[in-house]
Amino acid sequence: MIPGLVDTHVHLGYPAGPPAADPSAWPILTPPEERSLHVAANALRCARAGVTTLRDLAADSVQLAVGRAFDTGVLAGPRLLSHGQVGMTAGHGDLFVPPHYPHRPPTADSPDECRKLVRVWARSGAAGVKIYTSGGVLSMGDKVGWRNQTREEIRTTVDEAHALGMLVAAHTHTAEGLDIALEEGADSIEHGTGIDPRHLDALVERDLPVAPTLLINDIIAEARRPVSAEAQAKARDVVALRDAGFARAAEAGVRFVLGTDASGQFVQFGDQMEEVREMAAMFGWSAARALRAATSDAADAVRLGGITGRLRAGLGTDFVVLRGRPWEDVTALRVENIVAVVSRGRVVAGALPA
């Protein structure tokens, strides 16, 4: 038996059934009532794969509503934390939508707009916000090295979020973007592929969690699934920078945690155990260390360490029963070895042994 896994970086707002013809357009062309069913189905698919806590880093009212339904027991499902985006026009978060389409996620293009958008997310019940300190891989028409927002805008976002008790997750793929995230006080690093020796002391001293999202960048770089030539080229550049920096960071003691960037398009809902195995291989971890990154360390990263992520009296009843001993042999950490998953005291997959 192990604690339920905690995935600190997912995107649930995509189709739960057959792949959409245009996955980027699907969320903006599908009414929220319909999307809510897909979000719940995707979350439950993760739960059946042993993931009892999820953090959606591009959430809107749909993820917030589904999370409340899980919290109140209307649906049996995992813990679902939602972060709203605070990014600029023509930034990574804005460029998943065709440029002339009017119904798009909100953006913020001044310190005052950033502060207001953080307050809107706080009012909605979001646990935090996501900022961008570099461009991205799947966003259309940008470059990974682009600056996303000014220092003053980012500083204002972080200040307001922290004033309202919210966490700030920073998307970054470049060394310069990581400089900004560290200097402006982000609470977690998403991707972090530009980690440089100059960052290691600060990351270790602050025990700042880094979600390396290994599988998705490899899948896109190698075009294992259909992907644009633009995205593949950007992913190849990102992966070329990544491995040596990650190896140094792991050796220095940087706290890497489970974060898959799963959306069902490249990384599937239910691929979390594969991501953990990939992390163990890349970082040279023991099985126990890899499990900690996916459970207690990840729970601490999203401020749920006092609720879940450990098998301890008084914490939430979130656990996975498996065949084998994955705490001794990480290759045993596989969905096909799951006997039962219990999330918040409810069996959501399999059956508990008699």
Residue frames as qw, qx, qy, qz and C-alpha x, y, z in Angstrom:
[[0.000, 0.888, 0.459, 0.000, 0.00, 0.00, 0.00],
 [0.408, 0.035, 0.018, 0.912, 1.26, 3.49, -0.88],
 [0.135, 0.572, 0.310, -0.747, -0.23, 6.97, -0.50],
 [0.541, 0.728, 0.419, 0.050, -2.31, 8.22, -3.40],
 [0.541, 0.105, 0.209, 0.808, -0.18, 10.07, -5.92],
 [0.026, 0.842, 0.224, -0.490, -0.27, 13.87, -6.23],
 [0.546, 0.373, 0.390, 0.640, 0.08, 15.34, -9.74],
 [0.193, -0.626, -0.205, 0.727, 0.94, 19.02, -9.35],
 [0.130, 0.476, -0.332, -0.804, 0.50, 19.96, -13.03],
 [0.340, 0.322, 0.856, 0.219, -2.41, 18.82, -15.20],
 [0.276, 0.180, -0.190, -0.925, -4.84, 20.32, -17.72],
 [0.330, 0.234, 0.891, -0.206, -8.19, 18.59, -17.35],
 [0.410, 0.588, 0.251, -0.650, -10.19, 20.80, -19.69],
 [0.244, 0.380, -0.692, -0.563, -9.85, 18.68, -22.82],
 [0.798, 0.008, -0.273, -0.537, -12.05, 15.97, -24.36],
 [0.542, -0.358, 0.721, -0.242, -12.33, 12.77, -22.36],
 [0.868, 0.298, 0.371, -0.141, -13.49, 10.75, -25.36],
 [0.773, 0.343, 0.272, 0.459, -11.94, 10.40, -28.81],
 [0.387, -0.313, 0.066, 0.865, -9.33, 13.10, -29.57],
 [0.312, 0.823, 0.254, -0.401, -10.75, 16.34, -30.93],
 [0.695, 0.586, 0.192, 0.370, -9.85, 17.33, -34.48],
 [0.269, 0.637, -0.217, 0.689, -8.36, 20.53, -33.04],
 [0.585, -0.425, -0.588, 0.362, -7.60, 20.08, -29.32],
 [0.237, -0.085, -0.195, 0.948, -6.71, 23.76, -28.89],
 [0.294, -0.220, -0.281, -0.887, -10.08, 24.88, -30.24],
 [0.465, -0.363, -0.800, -0.110, -12.17, 22.31, -28.35],
 [0.282, -0.405, -0.606, 0.624, -12.23, 24.14, -24.97],
 [0.076, 0.290, 0.056, -0.952, -13.38, 27.40, -26.53],
 [0.398, -0.012, -0.564, -0.723, -15.96, 25.82, -28.84],
 [0.468, -0.290, -0.835, -0.009, -17.51, 23.53, -26.23],
 [0.396, -0.706, -0.079, -0.582, -20.04, 24.95, -23.74],
 [0.073, -0.497, 0.693, -0.518, -19.01, 24.87, -20.08],
 [0.805, -0.155, 0.303, -0.487, -21.84, 22.53, -19.12],
 [0.944, 0.282, -0.166, -0.032, -20.44, 19.92, -21.50],
 [0.410, 0.605, -0.561, 0.389, -16.82, 20.60, -20.58],
 [0.461, -0.520, 0.512, -0.505, -17.59, 19.95, -16.92],
 [0.969, -0.019, 0.141, -0.201, -18.48, 16.35, -17.73],
 [0.788, 0.475, -0.291, 0.262, -15.17, 15.88, -19.53],
 [0.018, 0.668, -0.532, 0.520, -13.19, 17.49, -16.69],
 [0.722, -0.364, 0.420, -0.412, -14.83, 15.15, -14.18],
 [0.981, 0.189, 0.003, -0.040, -14.21, 12.13, -16.42],
 [0.567, 0.608, -0.416, 0.370, -10.55, 13.05, -16.88],
 [0.255, -0.607, 0.543, -0.521, -10.09, 13.53, -13.14],
 [0.876, -0.184, 0.315, -0.315, -11.70, 10.17, -12.42],
 [0.882, 0.401, -0.220, 0.113, -9.46, 8.51, -15.00],
 [0.231, 0.632, -0.561, 0.483, -6.47, 9.85, -13.05],
 [0.577, -0.441, 0.466, -0.506, -7.97, 8.63, -9.79],
 [0.982, 0.053, 0.077, -0.165, -8.41, 5.12, -11.18],
 [0.748, 0.468, -0.323, 0.343, -4.69, 5.24, -12.05],
 [0.712, -0.308, -0.394, 0.493, -3.77, 5.95, -8.43],
 [0.223, 0.243, -0.079, 0.941, -3.73, 9.76, -8.48],
 [0.262, -0.655, -0.693, 0.147, -5.87, 11.07, -5.63],
 [0.115, -0.815, -0.143, 0.550, -4.85, 14.74, -5.82],
 [0.543, 0.463, 0.395, 0.579, -4.63, 16.91, -8.94],
 [0.093, -0.686, -0.094, 0.715, -3.67, 20.52, -9.56],
 [0.524, 0.644, 0.458, 0.318, -5.00, 22.08, -12.77],
 [0.380, -0.447, 0.052, 0.808, -2.75, 24.93, -13.88],
 [0.056, -0.048, -0.393, -0.917, -5.03, 26.46, -16.50],
 [0.001, 0.461, 0.865, -0.197, -8.34, 26.22, -14.70],
 [0.203, -0.264, -0.176, -0.926, -11.50, 28.24, -15.11],
 [0.575, -0.195, 0.279, -0.744, -14.99, 28.09, -13.64],
 [0.866, 0.060, -0.396, -0.300, -15.47, 24.53, -14.91],
 [0.596, 0.158, -0.691, 0.378, -12.58, 23.00, -12.95],
 [0.121, -0.236, 0.504, -0.822, -13.59, 25.02, -9.91],
 [0.733, -0.113, 0.000, -0.671, -17.15, 23.67, -10.12],
 [0.856, 0.076, -0.509, -0.060, -16.00, 20.07, -10.56],
 [0.351, 0.260, -0.672, 0.598, -13.60, 20.45, -7.65],
 [0.398, -0.214, 0.376, -0.809, -16.45, 21.63, -5.43],
 [0.860, -0.028, -0.234, -0.453, -18.56, 18.66, -6.52],
 [0.714, 0.146, -0.634, 0.258, -15.74, 16.32, -5.45],
 [0.094, 0.287, -0.570, 0.764, -15.21, 18.22, -2.18],
 [0.536, -0.144, 0.274, -0.785, -18.87, 18.02, -1.18],
 [0.367, -0.029, 0.923, -0.108, -19.28, 14.37, -2.15],
 [0.658, 0.478, 0.074, -0.576, -21.68, 15.03, -5.01],
 [0.828, 0.437, -0.348, -0.043, -19.21, 12.99, -7.06],
 [0.826, -0.454, 0.244, 0.227, -16.65, 10.53, -5.74],
 [0.674, 0.659, -0.069, 0.326, -13.34, 11.78, -7.05],
 [0.679, -0.001, -0.255, 0.689, -9.88, 13.11, -6.29],
 [0.217, -0.773, -0.160, 0.574, -8.91, 16.33, -4.61],
 [0.514, 0.560, 0.352, 0.547, -8.80, 18.98, -7.34],
 [0.266, -0.666, -0.081, 0.692, -6.95, 22.27, -6.89],
 [0.491, 0.735, 0.365, 0.293, -7.41, 25.01, -9.49],
 [0.349, -0.473, 0.094, 0.803, -4.99, 27.75, -10.54],
 [0.444, 0.844, 0.284, -0.094, -6.09, 30.56, -12.83],
 [0.675, 0.233, 0.174, 0.678, -3.78, 32.00, -15.46],
 [0.047, -0.936, -0.051, 0.346, -2.33, 35.51, -15.24],
 [0.617, -0.042, 0.455, 0.641, -0.50, 36.15, -18.50],
 [0.053, 0.531, -0.138, -0.834, -0.07, 38.77, -21.18],
 [0.703, 0.636, 0.115, -0.297, -1.66, 39.27, -24.57],
 [0.663, 0.628, -0.408, 0.007, 0.47, 37.25, -27.04],
 [0.267, -0.563, 0.746, -0.235, 1.98, 35.30, -24.17],
 [0.100, 0.132, -0.983, -0.085, 2.22, 31.53, -23.86],
 [0.221, 0.318, 0.825, -0.412, -1.17, 31.19, -22.17],
 [0.410, 0.588, 0.136, -0.684, -2.86, 33.38, -24.80],
 [0.308, 0.519, -0.593, -0.533, -1.52, 31.66, -27.90],
 [0.264, 0.083, 0.961, 0.008, -3.49, 28.43, -27.72],
 [0.377, 0.684, 0.547, -0.302, -6.40, 30.34, -29.27],
 [0.487, 0.469, 0.402, 0.618, -6.46, 31.66, -32.87],
 [0.273, -0.088, -0.165, 0.944, -5.62, 35.38, -32.76],
 [0.245, -0.173, -0.221, -0.928, -8.95, 36.74, -34.02],
 [0.458, -0.426, -0.771, -0.119, -11.21, 34.50, -31.96],
 [0.200, -0.645, 0.081, -0.733, -13.08, 36.77, -29.54],
 [0.794, -0.526, 0.005, -0.304, -13.89, 34.30, -26.74],
 [0.667, 0.360, -0.529, 0.382, -10.52, 33.70, -25.15],
 [0.644, -0.484, -0.441, 0.395, -9.11, 33.36, -21.64],
 [0.120, -0.991, -0.053, 0.006, -8.47, 36.66, -19.82],
 [0.695, 0.249, -0.166, 0.654, -5.10, 38.38, -20.10],
 [0.365, -0.879, -0.152, 0.265, -3.46, 41.14, -18.07],
 [0.637, 0.496, 0.083, 0.584, -1.29, 43.85, -19.64],
 [0.026, 0.706, -0.261, 0.658, -0.39, 46.19, -16.80],
 [0.169, 0.099, -0.799, 0.569, 0.32, 45.87, -13.09],
 [0.457, 0.021, 0.334, -0.824, -3.20, 47.06, -12.29],
 [0.783, 0.134, -0.352, -0.495, -4.75, 44.49, -14.64],
 [0.522, 0.170, -0.812, 0.196, -2.60, 41.78, -13.08],
 [0.083, -0.068, 0.679, -0.726, -3.69, 42.73, -9.58],
 [0.632, 0.080, 0.099, -0.764, -7.35, 42.76, -10.59],
 [0.753, 0.169, -0.559, -0.302, -7.14, 39.40, -12.35],
 [0.303, 0.128, -0.850, 0.412, -5.55, 37.81, -9.29],
 [0.311, 0.025, 0.511, -0.801, -8.43, 39.17, -7.22],
 [0.729, 0.142, -0.235, -0.627, -10.95, 37.75, -9.68],
 [0.641, 0.144, -0.754, 0.001, -9.34, 34.31, -9.35],
 [0.070, 0.084, -0.758, 0.643, -9.32, 34.63, -5.57],
 [0.533, 0.053, 0.212, -0.817, -13.01, 35.52, -5.59],
 [0.755, 0.164, -0.458, -0.439, -13.72, 32.43, -7.70],
 [0.874, -0.387, 0.241, -0.168, -12.10, 30.15, -5.12],
 [0.771, 0.490, -0.359, 0.192, -8.86, 29.37, -6.96],
 [0.821, -0.489, -0.043, 0.291, -6.04, 27.99, -4.81],
 [0.461, -0.499, 0.291, 0.674, -3.47, 29.94, -6.78],
 [0.508, 0.807, -0.045, -0.298, -2.40, 31.46, -10.06],
 [0.814, 0.053, 0.345, 0.465, -0.03, 30.50, -12.84],
 [0.097, 0.892, -0.181, -0.403, 2.41, 33.00, -14.29],
 [0.861, 0.405, 0.138, 0.274, 4.68, 32.79, -17.33],
 [0.284, -0.829, 0.291, 0.383, 8.32, 33.84, -17.39],
 [0.173, -0.313, 0.732, 0.580, 9.11, 32.42, -20.84],
 [0.632, 0.228, -0.354, -0.651, 7.38, 31.30, -23.98],
 [0.736, -0.120, 0.610, -0.267, 6.25, 27.73, -24.46],
 [0.270, -0.149, 0.875, 0.374, 6.29, 24.69, -26.70],
 [0.234, 0.449, 0.848, 0.155, 2.68, 24.21, -27.79],
 [0.146, 0.779, 0.245, -0.558, 1.64, 27.87, -27.97],
 [0.647, 0.533, 0.433, 0.331, 1.25, 28.95, -31.59],
 [0.363, 0.829, 0.104, 0.413, 3.61, 31.53, -33.06],
 [0.335, -0.908, 0.239, -0.076, 5.78, 32.40, -30.07],
 [0.580, 0.471, -0.596, 0.295, 9.36, 31.54, -29.19],
 [0.754, -0.404, -0.460, 0.239, 10.45, 29.71, -26.04],
 [0.517, -0.073, -0.234, 0.820, 12.83, 32.57, -25.26],
 [0.080, -0.646, -0.252, -0.716, 10.24, 35.33, -25.39],
 [0.013, 0.014, -0.579, 0.815, 9.77, 37.39, -22.27],
 [0.301, -0.566, -0.699, -0.317, 6.26, 37.03, -20.90],
 [0.358, -0.887, -0.282, -0.077, 5.18, 40.15, -18.99],
 [0.211, 0.733, -0.349, 0.545, 7.34, 42.80, -17.40],
 [0.392, 0.025, -0.730, 0.560, 9.04, 42.46, -14.05],
 [0.239, -0.084, 0.329, -0.909, 6.59, 44.95, -12.56],
 [0.727, -0.075, -0.299, -0.613, 3.60, 42.95, -13.81],
 [0.731, -0.024, -0.675, 0.093, 4.99, 39.68, -12.44],
 [0.217, 0.093, -0.613, 0.754, 6.01, 41.29, -9.16],
 [0.446, -0.122, 0.128, -0.878, 2.49, 42.70, -8.75],
 [0.789, -0.068, -0.477, -0.382, 0.89, 39.34, -9.51],
 [0.612, -0.003, -0.706, 0.357, 3.04, 37.53, -6.96],
 [0.006, 0.126, -0.463, 0.877, 2.50, 40.24, -4.35],
 [0.589, -0.124, -0.018, -0.798, -1.28, 40.18, -4.71],
 [0.794, -0.047, -0.575, -0.190, -1.50, 36.40, -4.81],
 [0.485, 0.017, -0.695, 0.530, 0.56, 36.04, -1.66],
 [0.189, -0.149, 0.318, -0.917, -1.46, 38.78, 0.06],
 [0.737, -0.063, -0.081, -0.668, -4.57, 36.69, -0.62],
 [0.651, -0.306, 0.665, -0.201, -3.01, 33.41, 0.52],
 [0.879, 0.443, 0.052, -0.168, -2.63, 31.97, -2.96],
 [0.697, -0.285, 0.487, 0.443, 0.25, 29.97, -4.43],
 [0.403, 0.792, -0.238, -0.391, 2.09, 31.12, -7.56],
 [0.826, 0.021, 0.492, 0.275, 3.24, 28.49, -10.07],
 [0.118, 0.787, -0.317, -0.516, 5.75, 29.79, -12.63],
 [0.872, 0.404, 0.246, 0.125, 5.94, 28.30, -16.13],
 [0.012, 0.873, -0.409, -0.266, 9.51, 28.66, -17.35],
 [0.949, 0.251, 0.106, 0.159, 11.69, 27.00, -19.98],
 [0.529, 0.672, -0.198, 0.479, 14.71, 29.35, -19.95],
 [0.581, -0.143, -0.423, 0.680, 17.50, 30.30, -17.58],
 [0.003, 0.219, -0.054, 0.974, 16.40, 33.93, -17.72],
 [0.580, -0.434, -0.367, -0.584, 12.83, 32.95, -16.95],
 [0.753, -0.350, -0.509, 0.224, 14.00, 30.96, -13.96],
 [0.328, 0.081, -0.283, 0.897, 15.96, 33.99, -12.75],
 [0.303, -0.341, -0.115, -0.883, 12.73, 35.99, -12.81],
 [0.732, -0.399, -0.477, -0.278, 10.67, 33.30, -11.09],
 [0.679, -0.224, -0.483, 0.506, 13.22, 32.98, -8.28],
 [0.232, 0.093, -0.188, 0.950, 13.75, 36.70, -7.83],
 [0.369, -0.293, -0.149, -0.869, 10.05, 37.56, -7.82],
 [0.351, -0.193, 0.688, -0.604, 9.05, 34.86, -5.33],
 [0.732, 0.032, -0.467, -0.494, 7.25, 32.10, -7.24],
 [0.681, -0.378, 0.502, -0.375, 6.22, 29.11, -5.12],
 [0.808, 0.015, 0.576, 0.126, 6.93, 26.41, -7.71],
 [0.092, 0.541, -0.568, -0.613, 8.73, 25.99, -11.00],
 [0.818, 0.345, 0.400, -0.229, 6.87, 24.33, -13.87],
 [0.809, 0.566, -0.079, 0.142, 9.09, 22.61, -16.47],
 [0.475, -0.805, 0.309, 0.176, 12.31, 24.35, -15.40],
 [0.912, 0.286, 0.142, 0.257, 14.19, 23.08, -18.44],
 [0.398, 0.784, -0.189, 0.437, 16.61, 26.03, -18.36],
 [0.702, -0.706, 0.050, 0.084, 18.02, 25.21, -14.90],
 [0.513, 0.679, -0.348, 0.394, 21.57, 26.52, -14.72],
 [0.635, -0.095, -0.546, 0.538, 24.25, 26.11, -12.00],
 [0.043, 0.262, -0.227, 0.937, 23.53, 29.68, -10.86],
 [0.592, -0.384, -0.211, -0.677, 20.02, 28.64, -9.80],
 [0.686, -0.113, -0.715, 0.074, 20.90, 25.66, -7.65],
 [0.228, 0.006, -0.611, 0.758, 21.70, 27.38, -4.36],
 [0.376, -0.059, 0.122, -0.917, 18.44, 29.34, -4.36],
 [0.727, -0.088, -0.492, -0.470, 16.35, 26.32, -5.34],
 [0.631, -0.088, -0.721, 0.272, 17.89, 24.17, -2.60],
 [0.110, 0.037, -0.499, 0.859, 17.88, 26.84, 0.11],
 [0.481, -0.012, 0.073, -0.874, 14.20, 27.62, -0.51],
 [0.331, 0.082, 0.936, -0.092, 13.36, 23.93, -1.06],
 [0.477, 0.409, -0.057, -0.776, 11.38, 25.13, -4.07],
 [0.707, 0.177, 0.684, -0.026, 9.46, 22.37, -5.88],
 [0.206, 0.475, -0.541, -0.663, 10.20, 21.82, -9.56],
 [0.795, 0.283, 0.489, -0.223, 7.82, 19.80, -11.78],
 [0.247, -0.440, 0.626, 0.594, 10.06, 18.58, -14.64],
 [0.711, 0.513, 0.182, -0.444, 7.28, 17.32, -16.97],
 [0.311, -0.420, 0.754, 0.399, 9.65, 14.85, -18.65],
 [0.507, 0.286, 0.802, 0.136, 7.28, 12.75, -20.74],
 [0.407, 0.821, 0.343, -0.205, 5.48, 15.54, -22.55],
 [0.076, 0.842, -0.374, -0.381, 8.63, 17.22, -23.81],
 [0.324, -0.274, 0.857, 0.293, 10.07, 13.89, -24.99],
 [0.500, 0.466, 0.729, -0.032, 6.81, 12.89, -26.69],
 [0.352, 0.893, 0.125, -0.250, 6.59, 16.19, -28.59],
 [0.094, -0.742, 0.555, 0.363, 10.30, 16.33, -29.44],
 [0.274, -0.163, 0.911, 0.261, 10.15, 12.82, -30.90],
 [0.529, 0.145, -0.296, -0.782, 6.71, 13.36, -32.50],
 [0.082, 0.026, 0.990, -0.114, 5.41, 10.15, -30.93],
 [0.268, 0.646, 0.683, -0.210, 1.94, 11.63, -31.45],
 [0.375, 0.659, 0.371, 0.536, 0.80, 14.04, -34.18],
 [0.330, -0.745, -0.146, 0.561, 2.29, 17.48, -33.54],
 [0.405, 0.914, 0.011, -0.013, 3.09, 20.60, -35.55],
 [0.755, 0.336, -0.160, 0.539, 6.60, 21.05, -36.92],
 [0.020, -0.745, 0.204, -0.635, 6.84, 24.30, -34.92],
 [0.717, -0.592, 0.191, -0.315, 6.08, 22.59, -31.61],
 [0.975, -0.024, -0.023, 0.221, 8.40, 19.69, -32.35],
 [0.539, 0.544, -0.205, 0.610, 11.29, 22.05, -33.11],
 [0.264, -0.723, 0.259, -0.583, 10.71, 23.97, -29.89],
 [0.891, -0.407, 0.117, -0.161, 10.51, 20.76, -27.86],
 [0.884, 0.224, -0.141, 0.385, 13.76, 19.52, -29.37],
 [0.235, 0.652, -0.280, 0.664, 15.48, 22.73, -28.30],
 [0.577, -0.624, 0.204, -0.486, 14.02, 22.44, -24.80],
 [0.981, -0.193, 0.028, 0.017, 15.09, 18.80, -24.40],
 [0.715, 0.443, -0.231, 0.489, 18.59, 19.56, -25.67],
 [0.024, -0.665, 0.336, -0.666, 19.01, 22.05, -22.81],
 [0.723, -0.514, -0.033, -0.461, 17.31, 19.95, -20.16],
 [0.935, -0.151, -0.318, 0.047, 19.12, 16.77, -19.22],
 [0.576, 0.223, -0.418, 0.666, 22.52, 18.02, -18.06],
 [0.170, -0.459, 0.214, -0.845, 20.89, 20.77, -16.01],
 [0.806, -0.378, -0.122, -0.438, 18.44, 18.37, -14.41],
 [0.864, -0.015, -0.417, 0.280, 21.22, 15.93, -13.53],
 [0.308, 0.307, -0.396, 0.809, 23.17, 18.70, -11.77],
 [0.439, -0.439, 0.071, -0.781, 20.03, 19.87, -10.00],
 [0.895, -0.280, -0.284, -0.202, 19.14, 16.38, -8.74],
 [0.735, 0.077, -0.439, 0.511, 22.67, 15.87, -7.46],
 [0.092, 0.360, -0.290, 0.882, 22.52, 19.23, -5.68],
 [0.057, -0.300, -0.823, 0.478, 19.30, 18.21, -3.91],
 [0.326, 0.000, -0.165, -0.931, 16.69, 20.22, -5.81],
 [0.424, 0.188, 0.773, -0.433, 13.19, 19.05, -4.86],
 [0.299, 0.052, -0.660, -0.688, 11.67, 17.60, -8.02],
 [0.471, 0.172, 0.674, -0.543, 7.99, 16.63, -7.69],
 [0.332, 0.327, 0.841, 0.276, 5.47, 14.83, -9.87],
 [0.332, 0.642, 0.132, -0.678, 3.92, 17.08, -12.49],
 [0.601, 0.159, 0.721, 0.308, 2.94, 15.59, -15.84],
 [0.194, 0.371, -0.255, -0.871, 1.30, 18.39, -17.86],
 [0.209, 0.246, 0.931, 0.168, -1.25, 15.73, -18.81],
 [0.386, 0.291, 0.018, -0.875, -4.05, 16.92, -21.08],
 [0.747, 0.280, 0.571, -0.192, -4.97, 13.69, -22.82],
 [0.599, 0.767, -0.136, -0.184, -3.36, 14.89, -26.04],
 [0.449, 0.603, -0.636, 0.174, 0.29, 13.98, -25.42],
 [0.050, 0.137, -0.876, 0.460, 0.53, 12.75, -21.84],
 [0.498, -0.381, -0.647, -0.434, -2.60, 10.76, -21.07],
 [0.535, -0.506, 0.302, -0.606, -4.64, 10.92, -17.89],
 [0.972, -0.178, 0.114, -0.103, -3.29, 7.87, -16.14],
 [0.751, 0.484, -0.281, 0.351, 0.34, 8.20, -17.28],
 [0.293, -0.872, 0.275, -0.280, 1.50, 9.49, -13.90],
 [0.852, -0.395, 0.329, 0.098, 3.19, 6.27, -12.80],
 [0.797, 0.405, 0.138, 0.426, 5.17, 6.22, -16.05],
 [0.134, 0.883, -0.142, 0.427, 6.32, 9.79, -15.32],
 [0.614, -0.711, 0.322, -0.118, 7.53, 8.70, -11.88],
 [0.916, -0.040, 0.286, 0.277, 9.52, 5.86, -13.42],
 [0.566, 0.675, 0.044, 0.472, 11.05, 8.31, -15.90],
 [0.200, -0.900, 0.224, -0.316, 12.01, 10.65, -13.06],
 [0.816, -0.478, 0.319, 0.060, 13.67, 7.81, -11.16],
 [0.854, 0.247, 0.222, 0.401, 15.71, 6.87, -14.22],
 [0.360, 0.799, -0.014, 0.481, 16.78, 10.41, -15.08],
 [0.252, -0.839, 0.275, -0.396, 17.67, 11.45, -11.54],
 [0.492, 0.287, -0.775, 0.276, 19.21, 8.16, -10.42],
 [0.495, -0.419, 0.333, -0.685, 16.74, 7.85, -7.56],
 [0.063, 0.015, 0.975, -0.214, 15.89, 4.91, -5.38],
 [0.231, -0.471, -0.763, -0.377, 12.32, 3.66, -5.58],
 [0.318, -0.648, -0.559, 0.408, 11.55, 5.20, -2.19],
 [0.167, -0.389, 0.045, 0.905, 12.88, 8.59, -3.29],
 [0.089, -0.148, -0.621, -0.764, 10.81, 8.48, -6.47],
 [0.291, -0.583, -0.753, -0.088, 7.65, 7.65, -4.50],
 [0.278, -0.575, -0.363, 0.678, 8.29, 10.53, -2.14],
 [0.067, -0.155, 0.300, 0.939, 8.45, 12.94, -5.11],
 [0.279, -0.265, -0.677, -0.628, 5.01, 11.73, -6.20],
 [0.493, -0.580, -0.649, -0.016, 3.37, 11.68, -2.77],
 [0.456, -0.701, -0.328, 0.440, 4.59, 13.56, 0.32],
 [0.337, -0.259, 0.173, 0.889, 6.86, 16.05, -1.48],
 [0.012, -0.349, -0.574, -0.741, 4.20, 16.78, -4.08],
 [0.344, -0.731, -0.588, -0.046, 1.53, 17.18, -1.38],
 [0.427, -0.581, -0.166, 0.673, 3.76, 19.62, 0.48],
 [0.268, 0.018, 0.374, 0.888, 4.31, 21.56, -2.76],
 [0.205, -0.470, -0.514, -0.688, 0.57, 22.28, -3.06],
 [0.224, -0.325, 0.433, -0.810, 0.09, 22.94, 0.68],
 [0.834, -0.213, -0.200, -0.468, -1.75, 19.69, 1.34],
 [0.431, 0.327, -0.789, 0.290, 0.97, 17.97, 3.33],
 [0.226, -0.118, 0.688, -0.679, -1.19, 18.08, 6.43],
 [0.727, 0.188, 0.160, -0.641, -4.07, 16.43, 4.59],
 [0.950, 0.284, 0.093, -0.085, -2.71, 13.85, 2.15],
 [0.477, 0.735, -0.472, 0.096, 0.44, 12.39, 0.63],
 [0.054, 0.407, -0.840, 0.355, 1.37, 10.19, 3.61],
 [0.686, -0.317, -0.630, -0.177, 0.01, 7.09, 5.29],
 [0.191, 0.123, -0.584, 0.779, -0.48, 8.53, 8.73],
 [0.173, -0.602, -0.752, 0.203, -3.25, 8.57, 11.32],
 [0.043, -0.704, -0.281, 0.651, -5.28, 11.75, 11.11],
 [0.042, 0.353, -0.464, -0.811, -4.64, 12.42, 7.42],
 [0.697, 0.305, -0.082, -0.644, -7.06, 11.88, 4.56],
 [0.746, -0.028, 0.665, -0.012, -7.83, 8.33, 3.48],
 [0.596, 0.719, -0.235, -0.270, -6.06, 8.44, 0.11],
 [0.423, -0.484, 0.752, 0.148, -4.14, 5.30, -0.79],
 [0.705, 0.420, -0.438, -0.366, -3.38, 2.75, -3.49],
 [0.770, -0.263, 0.579, -0.053, -3.14, -1.01, -3.02],
 [0.553, 0.630, -0.468, -0.278, -0.80, -2.65, -5.54],
 [0.988, -0.032, 0.035, 0.146, 0.78, -5.96, -6.32],
 [0.679, 0.406, -0.193, 0.581, 4.54, -5.89, -5.81],
 [0.516, -0.663, -0.207, 0.502, 6.71, -3.56, -3.71],
 [0.436, 0.783, 0.142, 0.422, 7.07, -0.28, -5.61],
 [0.317, -0.926, 0.195, -0.065, 8.86, 1.31, -2.64],
 [0.669, -0.436, 0.527, 0.291, 11.67, -1.19, -3.28],
 [0.420, 0.067, 0.693, 0.582, 11.39, -1.58, -7.06],
 [0.254, 0.473, 0.068, -0.841, 10.03, 1.40, -8.97],
 [0.231, 0.112, -0.753, -0.606, 9.33, -0.76, -12.03],
 [0.081, -0.366, -0.919, 0.119, 6.47, -2.28, -10.01],
 [0.152, 0.511, 0.319, -0.783, 4.78, 1.14, -9.96],
 [0.076, -0.030, -0.711, -0.698, 2.39, 0.42, -12.83],
 [0.573, -0.023, 0.036, -0.819, -1.31, 0.92, -13.37],
 [0.752, 0.033, -0.581, -0.308, -1.73, -2.76, -14.25],
 [0.427, 0.027, -0.793, 0.434, -0.52, -3.64, -10.73],
 [0.307, -0.224, 0.283, -0.881, -3.27, -1.63, -9.03],
 [0.161, -0.283, -0.940, 0.099, -5.64, -3.68, -6.89],
 [0.144, -0.815, -0.561, 0.012, -7.67, -0.78, -5.47],
 [0.223, 0.299, -0.089, 0.923, -7.61, 3.00, -5.18],
 [0.279, -0.725, -0.592, 0.215, -9.23, 4.80, -2.25],
 [0.193, 0.357, 0.040, 0.913, -9.77, 8.54, -2.53],
 [0.306, -0.308, 0.236, -0.869, -11.17, 10.40, 0.49],
 [0.432, -0.074, 0.767, -0.469, -12.36, 7.13, 1.95],
 [0.793, 0.389, 0.192, -0.428, -14.22, 5.98, -1.16],
 [0.604, -0.085, 0.696, 0.379, -13.09, 3.14, -3.37],
 [0.416, 0.707, -0.088, -0.565, -12.75, 4.65, -6.86],
 [0.588, 0.487, -0.596, -0.251, -11.02, 1.72, -8.59],
 [0.443, 0.172, -0.871, 0.126, -10.84, -2.02, -8.03],
 [0.740, -0.546, -0.235, -0.317, -11.83, -3.55, -4.71],
 [0.221, -0.670, 0.618, -0.347, -10.14, -3.76, -1.34],
 [0.452, 0.124, -0.883, 0.032, -8.93, -7.26, -0.43],
 [0.711, -0.520, -0.310, -0.357, -11.29, -9.05, 1.92]]
